[in-house]
Amino acid sequence: MPHFVLDCSQNILEQQAPEKIMQLVFEAANATELFEPTDIKVRINPFQHYTVGNETNDFIHIFGNIMEGRNTAQKANLSKQIILALKPLFPNIPILSINIRDFEKASYCNKTMV
């Protein structure tokens, strides 16, 4: 169920291969043992046009969407582990961040559920 969507400046994909970035996010999420490995999804959205503080500094922000049921400490650790995995690859980018949001079970639906 977890979806990790990385928004980043296009230049990020010139610094590191997308597959390597996605693999590190997958491995960090998997290492927390909060999810089944086959459920972890990782995607990258590179942006050519953006501003960060009215400048075009490189950035990565990860939106982690997970099914409700994990406590705050588990979610904080998940965030920290993903940032720790990516930080060595991108020591010079000014913004490397993540937030975790809960899916509500009652309102979640996919095609196998209907």
KOLVOMAR-989368 format. One record per atom (N, C-alpha, C): atom name; y, z, x; residue in one letter. Coordinates in Angstrom, 3 decimals, decimal comma. Each point is the difference from the previous one (the first is absolute). Layout:
# residues N
site: CA; c2: Y; c3: Z; c1: X; code: a .
...
END
This chain:
# residues 114
site: N; c2: -1,202; c3: 0,000; c1: 0,794; code: m .
site: CA; c2: 1,202; c3: 0,000; c1: -0,794; code: m .
site: C; c2: 1,263; c3: 0,000; c1: 0,834; code: m .
site: N; c2: 0,032; c3: 0,600; c1: 1,163; code: p .
site: CA; c2: 1,299; c3: 0,064; c1: 0,671; code: p .
site: C; c2: 0,486; c3: -1,380; c1: 0,434; code: p .
site: N; c2: 1,294; c3: -0,196; c1: -0,215; code: h .
site: CA; c2: 0,671; c3: -1,227; c1: 0,428; code: h .
site: C; c2: 1,080; c3: 0,412; c1: 0,992; code: h .
site: N; c2: -0,007; c3: -0,611; c1: 1,173; code: f .
site: CA; c2: 1,032; c3: 0,237; c1: 0,993; code: f .
site: C; c2: 0,721; c3: -1,320; c1: 0,221; code: f .
site: N; c2: 1,243; c3: -0,066; c1: -0,461; code: v .
site: CA; c2: 0,791; c3: -1,220; c1: 0,083; code: v .
site: C; c2: 1,115; c3: 0,226; c1: 1,010; code: v .
site: N; c2: -0,047; c3: -0,776; c1: 1,075; code: l .
site: CA; c2: 0,982; c3: 0,130; c1: 1,069; code: l .
site: C; c2: 1,095; c3: -1,029; c1: -0,202; code: l .
site: N; c2: 1,214; c3: 0,475; c1: -0,245; code: d .
site: CA; c2: 1,170; c3: -0,854; c1: 0,038; code: d .
site: C; c2: 0,527; c3: 0,079; c1: 1,421; code: d .
site: N; c2: 0,319; c3: -1,143; c1: 0,593; code: c .
site: CA; c2: 0,487; c3: 0,012; c1: 1,379; code: c .
site: C; c2: 0,881; c3: -1,211; c1: 0,267; code: c .
site: N; c2: 0,773; c3: 0,107; c1: 1,061; code: s .
site: CA; c2: 0,766; c3: -1,151; c1: 0,458; code: s .
site: C; c2: -0,984; c3: -1,027; c1: 0,581; code: s .
site: N; c2: 0,316; c3: -1,264; c1: -0,152; code: q .
site: CA; c2: -0,863; c3: -1,084; c1: 0,474; code: q .
site: C; c2: -0,324; c3: 0,152; c1: 1,483; code: q .
site: N; c2: 0,960; c3: 0,472; c1: 0,763; code: n .
site: CA; c2: -0,165; c3: 0,152; c1: 1,442; code: n .
site: C; c2: -1,154; c3: 0,934; c1: 0,363; code: n .
site: N; c2: -0,343; c3: 0,923; c1: -0,881; code: i .
site: CA; c2: -1,114; c3: 0,923; c1: 0,258; code: i .
site: C; c2: -1,288; c3: -0,781; c1: 0,260; code: i .
site: N; c2: -0,191; c3: -1,087; c1: -0,761; code: l .
site: CA; c2: -1,227; c3: -0,788; c1: 0,131; code: l .
site: C; c2: -0,006; c3: -0,868; c1: 1,252; code: l .
site: N; c2: 1,133; c3: -0,082; c1: 0,666; code: e .
site: CA; c2: 0,057; c3: -0,669; c1: 1,295; code: e .
site: C; c2: -0,299; c3: 0,989; c1: 1,127; code: e .
site: N; c2: 0,176; c3: 1,292; c1: -0,285; code: q .
site: CA; c2: -0,279; c3: 1,039; c1: 0,993; code: q .
site: C; c2: -1,478; c3: 0,378; c1: 0,030; code: q .
site: N; c2: -0,639; c3: -0,009; c1: -1,166; code: q .
site: CA; c2: -1,416; c3: 0,366; c1: -0,113; code: q .
site: C; c2: -0,660; c3: -0,888; c1: -1,058; code: q .
site: N; c2: -1,260; c3: -0,280; c1: 0,174; code: a .
site: CA; c2: -0,735; c3: -0,825; c1: -0,964; code: a .
site: C; c2: -0,153; c3: 0,763; c1: -1,317; code: a .
site: N; c2: 0,219; c3: -0,684; c1: -1,118; code: p .
site: CA; c2: -0,147; c3: 0,653; c1: -1,302; code: p .
site: C; c2: -1,363; c3: 0,673; c1: -0,173; code: p .
site: N; c2: -1,038; c3: -0,660; c1: 0,487; code: e .
site: CA; c2: -1,353; c3: 0,556; c1: -0,132; code: e .
site: C; c2: -0,124; c3: 1,343; c1: 0,728; code: e .
site: N; c2: 0,637; c3: 0,098; c1: 1,163; code: k .
site: CA; c2: -0,042; c3: 1,249; c1: 0,766; code: k .
site: C; c2: 0,738; c3: 1,111; c1: -0,737; code: k .
site: N; c2: 1,159; c3: -0,318; c1: -0,558; code: i .
site: CA; c2: 0,780; c3: 0,981; c1: -0,753; code: i .
site: C; c2: -0,793; c3: 0,488; c1: -1,212; code: i .
site: N; c2: -0,550; c3: -0,943; c1: -0,758; code: m .
site: CA; c2: -0,762; c3: 0,368; c1: -1,199; code: m .
site: C; c2: -1,233; c3: 0,813; c1: 0,353; code: m .
site: N; c2: -0,664; c3: -0,349; c1: 1,097; code: q .
site: CA; c2: -1,193; c3: 0,736; c1: 0,416; code: q .
site: C; c2: 0,338; c3: 1,445; c1: 0,359; code: q .
site: N; c2: 1,111; c3: 0,203; c1: 0,689; code: l .
site: CA; c2: 0,398; c3: 1,362; c1: 0,350; code: l .
site: C; c2: 0,310; c3: 0,836; c1: -1,240; code: l .
site: N; c2: 0,666; c3: -0,604; c1: -0,971; code: v .
site: CA; c2: 0,284; c3: 0,719; c1: -1,252; code: v .
site: C; c2: -1,305; c3: 0,329; c1: -0,707; code: v .
site: N; c2: -0,903; c3: -0,976; c1: -0,070; code: f .
site: CA; c2: -1,308; c3: 0,238; c1: -0,620; code: f .
site: C; c2: -0,728; c3: 1,150; c1: 0,694; code: f .
site: N; c2: -0,078; c3: -0,057; c1: 1,322; code: e .
site: CA; c2: -0,734; c3: 1,025; c1: 0,747; code: e .
site: C; c2: 0,611; c3: 1,387; c1: -0,180; code: e .
site: N; c2: 1,321; c3: 0,072; c1: -0,005; code: a .
site: CA; c2: 0,662; c3: 1,296; c1: -0,181; code: a .
site: C; c2: -0,269; c3: 0,557; c1: -1,391; code: a .
site: N; c2: 0,100; c3: -0,850; c1: -1,012; code: a .
site: CA; c2: -0,277; c3: 0,445; c1: -1,377; code: a .
site: C; c2: -1,456; c3: 0,404; c1: -0,144; code: a .
site: N; c2: -0,887; c3: -0,782; c1: 0,563; code: n .
site: CA; c2: -1,430; c3: 0,285; c1: -0,093; code: n .
site: C; c2: -0,360; c3: 1,310; c1: 0,702; code: n .
site: N; c2: 0,642; c3: 0,274; c1: 1,126; code: a .
site: CA; c2: -0,298; c3: 1,207; c1: 0,770; code: a .
site: C; c2: 0,346; c3: 1,282; c1: -0,758; code: a .
site: N; c2: 0,877; c3: -0,085; c1: -0,991; code: t .
site: CA; c2: 0,345; c3: 1,194; c1: -0,784; code: t .
site: C; c2: -1,130; c3: 0,401; c1: -0,941; code: t .
site: N; c2: -0,945; c3: -0,901; c1: -0,227; code: e .
site: CA; c2: -1,141; c3: 0,212; c1: -0,900; code: e .
site: C; c2: 0,420; c3: 0,305; c1: -1,441; code: e .
site: N; c2: 1,176; c3: -0,497; c1: -0,385; code: l .
site: CA; c2: 0,462; c3: 0,156; c1: -1,378; code: l .
site: C; c2: -0,495; c3: -1,130; c1: -0,901; code: l .
site: N; c2: -0,481; c3: -1,093; c1: 0,611; code: f .
site: CA; c2: -0,347; c3: -1,203; c1: -0,745; code: f .
site: C; c2: -1,314; c3: -0,586; c1: 0,493; code: f .
site: N; c2: -0,634; c3: -0,763; c1: -0,855; code: e .
site: CA; c2: -1,140; c3: -0,809; c1: 0,426; code: e .
site: C; c2: 0,562; c3: -1,177; c1: 0,811; code: e .
site: N; c2: -0,600; c3: -0,306; c1: 1,127; code: p .
site: CA; c2: 0,532; c3: -1,099; c1: 0,823; code: p .
site: C; c2: 0,132; c3: -1,320; c1: -0,750; code: p .
site: N; c2: -0,934; c3: -0,283; c1: -0,885; code: t .
site: CA; c2: 0,034; c3: -1,264; c1: -0,736; code: t .
site: C; c2: 1,126; c3: -0,056; c1: -1,030; code: t .
site: N; c2: 0,643; c3: 1,134; c1: -0,266; code: d .
site: CA; c2: 1,097; c3: 0,038; c1: -0,972; code: d .
site: C; c2: 1,374; c3: -0,179; c1: 0,629; code: d .
site: N; c2: 0,108; c3: 0,123; c1: 1,304; code: i .
site: CA; c2: 1,300; c3: -0,034; c1: 0,678; code: i .
site: C; c2: 0,502; c3: -1,438; c1: 0,105; code: i .
site: N; c2: 1,225; c3: -0,208; c1: -0,485; code: k .
site: CA; c2: 0,628; c3: -1,323; c1: 0,038; code: k .
site: C; c2: 1,289; c3: 0,086; c1: 0,816; code: k .
site: N; c2: 0,217; c3: -0,976; c1: 0,867; code: v .
site: CA; c2: 1,201; c3: -0,023; c1: 0,834; code: v .
site: C; c2: 0,599; c3: -1,403; c1: -0,065; code: v .
site: N; c2: 1,311; c3: -0,064; c1: -0,229; code: r .
site: CA; c2: 0,712; c3: -1,284; c1: -0,056; code: r .
site: C; c2: 1,319; c3: 0,121; c1: 0,759; code: r .
site: N; c2: 0,493; c3: -1,140; c1: 0,454; code: i .
site: CA; c2: 1,289; c3: -0,041; c1: 0,704; code: i .
site: C; c2: 0,917; c3: -0,999; c1: -0,692; code: i .
site: N; c2: 1,237; c3: 0,446; c1: -0,250; code: n .
site: CA; c2: 1,061; c3: -0,860; c1: -0,515; code: n .
site: C; c2: 1,092; c3: -0,100; c1: 1,059; code: n .
site: N; c2: 0,037; c3: -1,102; c1: 0,766; code: p .
site: CA; c2: 1,081; c3: -0,140; c1: 0,978; code: p .
site: C; c2: 1,262; c3: -0,573; c1: -0,672; code: p .
site: N; c2: 1,145; c3: 0,475; c1: 0,463; code: f .
site: CA; c2: 1,278; c3: -0,452; c1: -0,551; code: f .
site: C; c2: 0,805; c3: -0,703; c1: 1,070; code: f .
site: N; c2: 0,522; c3: -1,184; c1: -0,342; code: q .
site: CA; c2: 0,913; c3: -0,718; c1: 0,886; code: q .
site: C; c2: 1,438; c3: 0,407; c1: -0,279; code: q .
site: N; c2: 0,271; c3: 0,355; c1: -1,239; code: h .
site: CA; c2: 1,362; c3: 0,324; c1: -0,417; code: h .
site: C; c2: 0,039; c3: 1,442; c1: -0,473; code: h .
site: N; c2: 0,775; c3: 0,829; c1: 0,670; code: y .
site: CA; c2: 0,092; c3: 1,424; c1: -0,326; code: y .
site: C; c2: 1,172; c3: 0,607; c1: 0,746; code: y .
site: N; c2: 0,411; c3: 1,156; c1: -0,431; code: t .
site: CA; c2: 0,933; c3: 0,812; c1: 0,769; code: t .
site: C; c2: -0,492; c3: 1,441; c1: -0,009; code: t .
site: N; c2: 0,217; c3: 0,660; c1: 1,081; code: v .
site: CA; c2: -0,317; c3: 1,418; c1: 0,133; code: v .
site: C; c2: 1,270; c3: 0,645; c1: 0,536; code: v .
site: N; c2: 0,702; c3: 0,728; c1: -0,860; code: g .
site: CA; c2: 1,284; c3: 0,561; c1: 0,421; code: g .
site: C; c2: 0,998; c3: -1,084; c1: 0,342; code: g .
site: N; c2: -0,090; c3: -1,123; c1: -0,712; code: n .
site: CA; c2: 0,864; c3: -1,170; c1: 0,193; code: n .
site: C; c2: -0,233; c3: -0,686; c1: 1,340; code: n .
site: N; c2: -1,169; c3: 0,218; c1: 0,595; code: e .
site: CA; c2: -0,398; c3: -0,667; c1: 1,234; code: e .
site: C; c2: -1,387; c3: -0,597; c1: -0,195; code: e .
site: N; c2: -0,457; c3: -0,782; c1: 0,956; code: t .
site: CA; c2: -1,325; c3: -0,604; c1: -0,095; code: t .
site: C; c2: -0,946; c3: 0,584; c1: 1,041; code: t .
site: N; c2: -0,058; c3: 1,324; c1: 0,051; code: n .
site: CA; c2: -0,948; c3: 0,681; c1: 0,886; code: n .
site: C; c2: -1,410; c3: -0,138; c1: -0,552; code: n .
site: N; c2: -0,973; c3: -0,060; c1: 0,888; code: d .
site: CA; c2: -1,395; c3: -0,080; c1: -0,439; code: d .
site: C; c2: -0,408; c3: 1,271; c1: -0,724; code: d .
site: N; c2: -0,950; c3: -0,145; c1: -0,908; code: f .
site: CA; c2: -0,460; c3: 1,145; c1: -0,771; code: f .
site: C; c2: -1,419; c3: -0,223; c1: -0,495; code: f .
site: N; c2: -0,677; c3: 1,103; c1: -0,286; code: i .
site: CA; c2: -1,253; c3: 0,016; c1: -0,757; code: i .
site: C; c2: 0,110; c3: 1,164; c1: -0,972; code: i .
site: N; c2: -0,205; c3: -0,281; c1: -1,260; code: h .
site: CA; c2: -0,143; c3: 1,067; c1: -0,988; code: h .
site: C; c2: -1,275; c3: -0,269; c1: -0,778; code: h .
site: N; c2: -0,830; c3: 1,025; c1: -0,109; code: i .
site: CA; c2: -1,281; c3: -0,125; c1: -0,674; code: i .
site: C; c2: 0,067; c3: 0,720; c1: -1,335; code: i .
site: N; c2: -0,385; c3: -0,712; c1: -1,040; code: f .
site: CA; c2: -0,135; c3: 0,594; c1: -1,325; code: f .
site: C; c2: -1,484; c3: 0,258; c1: -0,214; code: f .
site: N; c2: -0,374; c3: 1,262; c1: -0,039; code: g .
site: CA; c2: -1,387; c3: 0,370; c1: -0,251; code: g .
site: C; c2: -0,157; c3: 0,396; c1: -1,455; code: g .
site: N; c2: -0,825; c3: -0,735; c1: -0,713; code: n .
site: CA; c2: -0,265; c3: 0,283; c1: -1,413; code: n .
site: C; c2: -1,447; c3: 0,451; c1: -0,122; code: n .
site: N; c2: -0,195; c3: 1,247; c1: -0,440; code: i .
site: CA; c2: -1,348; c3: 0,561; c1: -0,081; code: i .
site: C; c2: -0,224; c3: 0,600; c1: -1,381; code: i .
site: N; c2: -1,268; c3: 0,107; c1: -0,392; code: m .
site: CA; c2: -0,328; c3: 0,616; c1: -1,283; code: m .
site: C; c2: 0,341; c3: 1,476; c1: 0,062; code: m .
site: N; c2: 0,564; c3: 0,504; c1: -1,080; code: e .
site: CA; c2: 0,367; c3: 1,415; c1: -0,047; code: e .
site: C; c2: -1,213; c3: 0,874; c1: 0,287; code: e .
site: N; c2: 0,249; c3: 1,222; c1: 0,421; code: g .
site: CA; c2: -1,081; c3: 0,935; c1: 0,246; code: g .
site: C; c2: -0,006; c3: 0,596; c1: 1,397; code: g .
site: N; c2: 0,799; c3: -0,563; c1: 0,904; code: r .
site: CA; c2: 0,100; c3: 0,584; c1: 1,342; code: r .
site: C; c2: 1,167; c3: 0,973; c1: 0,009; code: r .
site: N; c2: -0,134; c3: 1,060; c1: 0,784; code: n .
site: CA; c2: 1,080; c3: 0,980; c1: 0,044; code: n .
site: C; c2: 1,066; c3: -0,425; c1: 1,011; code: n .
site: N; c2: 1,090; c3: 0,741; c1: 0,009; code: t .
site: CA; c2: 1,132; c3: -0,341; c1: 0,857; code: t .
site: C; c2: -0,379; c3: 0,009; c1: 1,473; code: t .
site: N; c2: -0,795; c3: 0,969; c1: 0,421; code: a .
site: CA; c2: -0,412; c3: 0,067; c1: 1,406; code: a .
site: C; c2: -0,824; c3: -1,225; c1: 0,390; code: a .
site: N; c2: -0,898; c3: -0,450; c1: -0,871; code: q .
site: CA; c2: -0,808; c3: -1,190; c1: 0,279; code: q .
site: C; c2: 0,888; c3: -1,239; c1: 0,114; code: q .
site: N; c2: 0,964; c3: -0,123; c1: -0,900; code: k .
site: CA; c2: 0,892; c3: -1,159; c1: 0,031; code: k .
site: C; c2: 0,908; c3: 0,040; c1: 1,230; code: k .
site: N; c2: 0,468; c3: 1,187; c1: 0,369; code: a .
site: CA; c2: 0,832; c3: 0,132; c1: 1,198; code: a .
site: C; c2: -0,796; c3: -0,376; c1: 1,248; code: a .
site: N; c2: -1,244; c3: 0,430; c1: 0,066; code: n .
site: CA; c2: -0,848; c3: -0,344; c1: 1,143; code: n .
site: C; c2: -0,269; c3: -1,504; c1: 0,044; code: n .
site: N; c2: -0,254; c3: -0,603; c1: -1,139; code: l .
site: CA; c2: -0,207; c3: -1,449; c1: -0,074; code: l .
site: C; c2: 1,216; c3: -0,733; c1: 0,567; code: l .
site: N; c2: 1,182; c3: 0,383; c1: -0,443; code: s .
site: CA; c2: 1,231; c3: -0,622; c1: 0,508; code: s .
site: C; c2: 0,112; c3: 0,157; c1: 1,507; code: s .
site: N; c2: -0,204; c3: 1,221; c1: 0,461; code: k .
site: CA; c2: 0,133; c3: 0,294; c1: 1,426; code: k .
site: C; c2: -0,992; c3: -0,793; c1: 0,836; code: k .
site: N; c2: -1,250; c3: -0,091; c1: -0,446; code: q .
site: CA; c2: -1,025; c3: -0,717; c1: 0,766; code: q .
site: C; c2: 0,318; c3: -1,490; c1: 0,115; code: q .
site: N; c2: 0,521; c3: -0,576; c1: -1,058; code: i .
site: CA; c2: 0,346; c3: -1,429; c1: 0,039; code: i .
site: C; c2: 1,174; c3: -0,239; c1: 0,949; code: i .
site: N; c2: 1,005; c3: 0,848; c1: -0,069; code: i .
site: CA; c2: 1,135; c3: -0,157; c1: 0,917; code: i .
site: C; c2: -0,438; c3: 0,225; c1: 1,446; code: i .
site: N; c2: -0,837; c3: 1,014; c1: 0,231; code: l .
site: CA; c2: -0,504; c3: 0,242; c1: 1,355; code: l .
site: C; c2: -0,791; c3: -1,185; c1: 0,542; code: l .
site: N; c2: -0,708; c3: -0,711; c1: -0,865; code: a .
site: CA; c2: -0,769; c3: -1,174; c1: 0,432; code: a .
site: C; c2: 0,908; c3: -1,164; c1: 0,379; code: a .
site: N; c2: 1,101; c3: -0,169; c1: -0,725; code: l .
site: CA; c2: 0,886; c3: -1,141; c1: 0,238; code: l .
site: C; c2: 1,074; c3: 0,248; c1: 1,057; code: l .
site: N; c2: 0,393; c3: 1,240; c1: 0,168; code: k .
site: CA; c2: 1,105; c3: 0,323; c1: 0,907; code: k .
site: C; c2: -0,182; c3: -0,544; c1: 1,421; code: k .
site: N; c2: -1,181; c3: 0,101; c1: 0,605; code: p .
site: CA; c2: -0,157; c3: -0,549; c1: 1,358; code: p .
site: C; c2: 0,177; c3: -1,521; c1: 0,077; code: p .
site: N; c2: -0,290; c3: -0,699; c1: -1,082; code: l .
site: CA; c2: 0,174; c3: -1,460; c1: -0,007; code: l .
site: C; c2: 1,464; c3: -0,402; c1: -0,077; code: l .
site: N; c2: 0,810; c3: 0,858; c1: -0,594; code: f .
site: CA; c2: 1,398; c3: -0,343; c1: -0,272; code: f .
site: C; c2: 0,945; c3: 1,103; c1: 0,469; code: f .
site: N; c2: 0,007; c3: 0,298; c1: 1,304; code: p .
site: CA; c2: 0,818; c3: 1,120; c1: 0,482; code: p .
site: C; c2: 1,507; c3: -0,236; c1: -0,111; code: p .
site: N; c2: 0,406; c3: -1,252; c1: -0,136; code: n .
site: CA; c2: 1,432; c3: -0,294; c1: 0,020; code: n .
site: C; c2: 0,597; c3: -0,387; c1: -1,344; code: n .
site: N; c2: -0,812; c3: -0,060; c1: -1,059; code: i .
site: CA; c2: 0,616; c3: -0,329; c1: -1,285; code: i .
site: C; c2: 0,648; c3: 1,257; c1: -0,572; code: i .
site: N; c2: 1,187; c3: -0,141; c1: -0,568; code: p .
site: CA; c2: 0,722; c3: 1,182; c1: -0,471; code: p .
site: C; c2: -0,564; c3: 0,619; c1: -1,279; code: p .
site: N; c2: -0,664; c3: -0,802; c1: -0,830; code: i .
site: CA; c2: -0,502; c3: 0,533; c1: -1,270; code: i .
site: C; c2: -1,493; c3: -0,273; c1: -0,121; code: i .
site: N; c2: -0,769; c3: 1,078; c1: -0,034; code: l .
site: CA; c2: -1,439; c3: -0,039; c1: -0,244; code: l .
site: C; c2: -0,264; c3: 1,142; c1: -0,960; code: l .
site: N; c2: -0,240; c3: -0,334; c1: -1,267; code: s .
site: CA; c2: -0,076; c3: 1,042; c1: -1,026; code: s .
site: C; c2: -1,053; c3: -0,339; c1: -1,043; code: s .
site: N; c2: -0,330; c3: 1,012; c1: -0,815; code: i .
site: CA; c2: -1,011; c3: -0,146; c1: -1,043; code: i .
site: C; c2: 0,318; c3: 0,961; c1: -1,140; code: i .
site: N; c2: -0,359; c3: -0,389; c1: -1,187; code: n .
site: CA; c2: -0,025; c3: 0,947; c1: -1,111; code: n .
site: C; c2: -1,271; c3: -0,229; c1: -0,802; code: n .
site: N; c2: -0,512; c3: 1,070; c1: -0,571; code: i .
site: CA; c2: -1,226; c3: -0,048; c1: -0,794; code: i .
site: C; c2: 0,368; c3: 0,246; c1: -1,460; code: i .
site: N; c2: -0,507; c3: -0,869; c1: -0,865; code: r .
site: CA; c2: 0,217; c3: 0,146; c1: -1,443; code: r .
site: C; c2: -1,351; c3: 0,068; c1: -0,682; code: r .
site: N; c2: -0,070; c3: 0,777; c1: -1,069; code: d .
site: CA; c2: -1,235; c3: 0,141; c1: -0,772; code: d .
site: C; c2: -0,059; c3: -1,000; c1: -1,152; code: d .
site: N; c2: -1,175; c3: -0,640; c1: -0,143; code: f .
site: CA; c2: -0,313; c3: -0,727; c1: -1,216; code: f .
site: C; c2: -0,424; c3: 1,042; c1: -1,031; code: f .
site: N; c2: 0,348; c3: -0,187; c1: -1,225; code: e .
site: CA; c2: -0,462; c3: 0,870; c1: -1,068; code: e .
site: C; c2: -1,281; c3: -0,593; c1: -0,582; code: e .
site: N; c2: -1,095; c3: 0,759; c1: 0,019; code: k .
site: CA; c2: -1,284; c3: -0,501; c1: -0,506; code: k .
site: C; c2: 0,109; c3: -0,507; c1: -1,429; code: k .
site: N; c2: 0,740; c3: 0,715; c1: -0,826; code: a .
site: CA; c2: 0,101; c3: -0,349; c1: -1,417; code: a .
site: C; c2: 0,621; c3: -1,368; c1: -0,242; code: a .
site: N; c2: 0,876; c3: -0,442; c1: 0,896; code: s .
site: CA; c2: 0,676; c3: -1,279; c1: -0,222; code: s .
site: C; c2: -0,472; c3: -1,116; c1: 0,925; code: s .
site: N; c2: -0,904; c3: 0,296; c1: 0,923; code: y .
site: CA; c2: -0,499; c3: -1,020; c1: 0,914; code: y .
site: C; c2: -1,056; c3: -0,851; c1: -0,699; code: y .
site: N; c2: 0,054; c3: -1,305; c1: 0,262; code: c .
site: CA; c2: -1,004; c3: -0,904; c1: -0,555; code: c .
site: C; c2: -0,215; c3: -1,163; c1: 0,961; code: c .
site: N; c2: -1,232; c3: -0,439; c1: 0,114; code: n .
site: CA; c2: -0,297; c3: -1,235; c1: 0,720; code: n .
site: C; c2: -0,992; c3: -0,805; c1: -0,833; code: n .
site: N; c2: -0,341; c3: -1,187; c1: 0,464; code: k .
site: CA; c2: -0,790; c3: -0,907; c1: -0,846; code: k .
site: C; c2: -1,398; c3: 0,508; c1: -0,299; code: k .
site: N; c2: -0,570; c3: 0,847; c1: 0,869; code: t .
site: CA; c2: -1,348; c3: 0,510; c1: -0,279; code: t .
site: C; c2: 0,012; c3: 1,096; c1: -1,068; code: t .
site: N; c2: 1,189; c3: 0,482; c1: -0,333; code: m .
site: CA; c2: 0,104; c3: 1,086; c1: -0,974; code: m .
site: C; c2: 0,194; c3: -0,499; c1: -1,435; code: m .
site: N; c2: 0,204; c3: -1,285; c1: -0,167; code: v .
site: CA; c2: 0,224; c3: -0,546; c1: -1,354; code: v .
site: C; c2: -1,088; c3: -0,995; c1: -0,362; code: v .
END
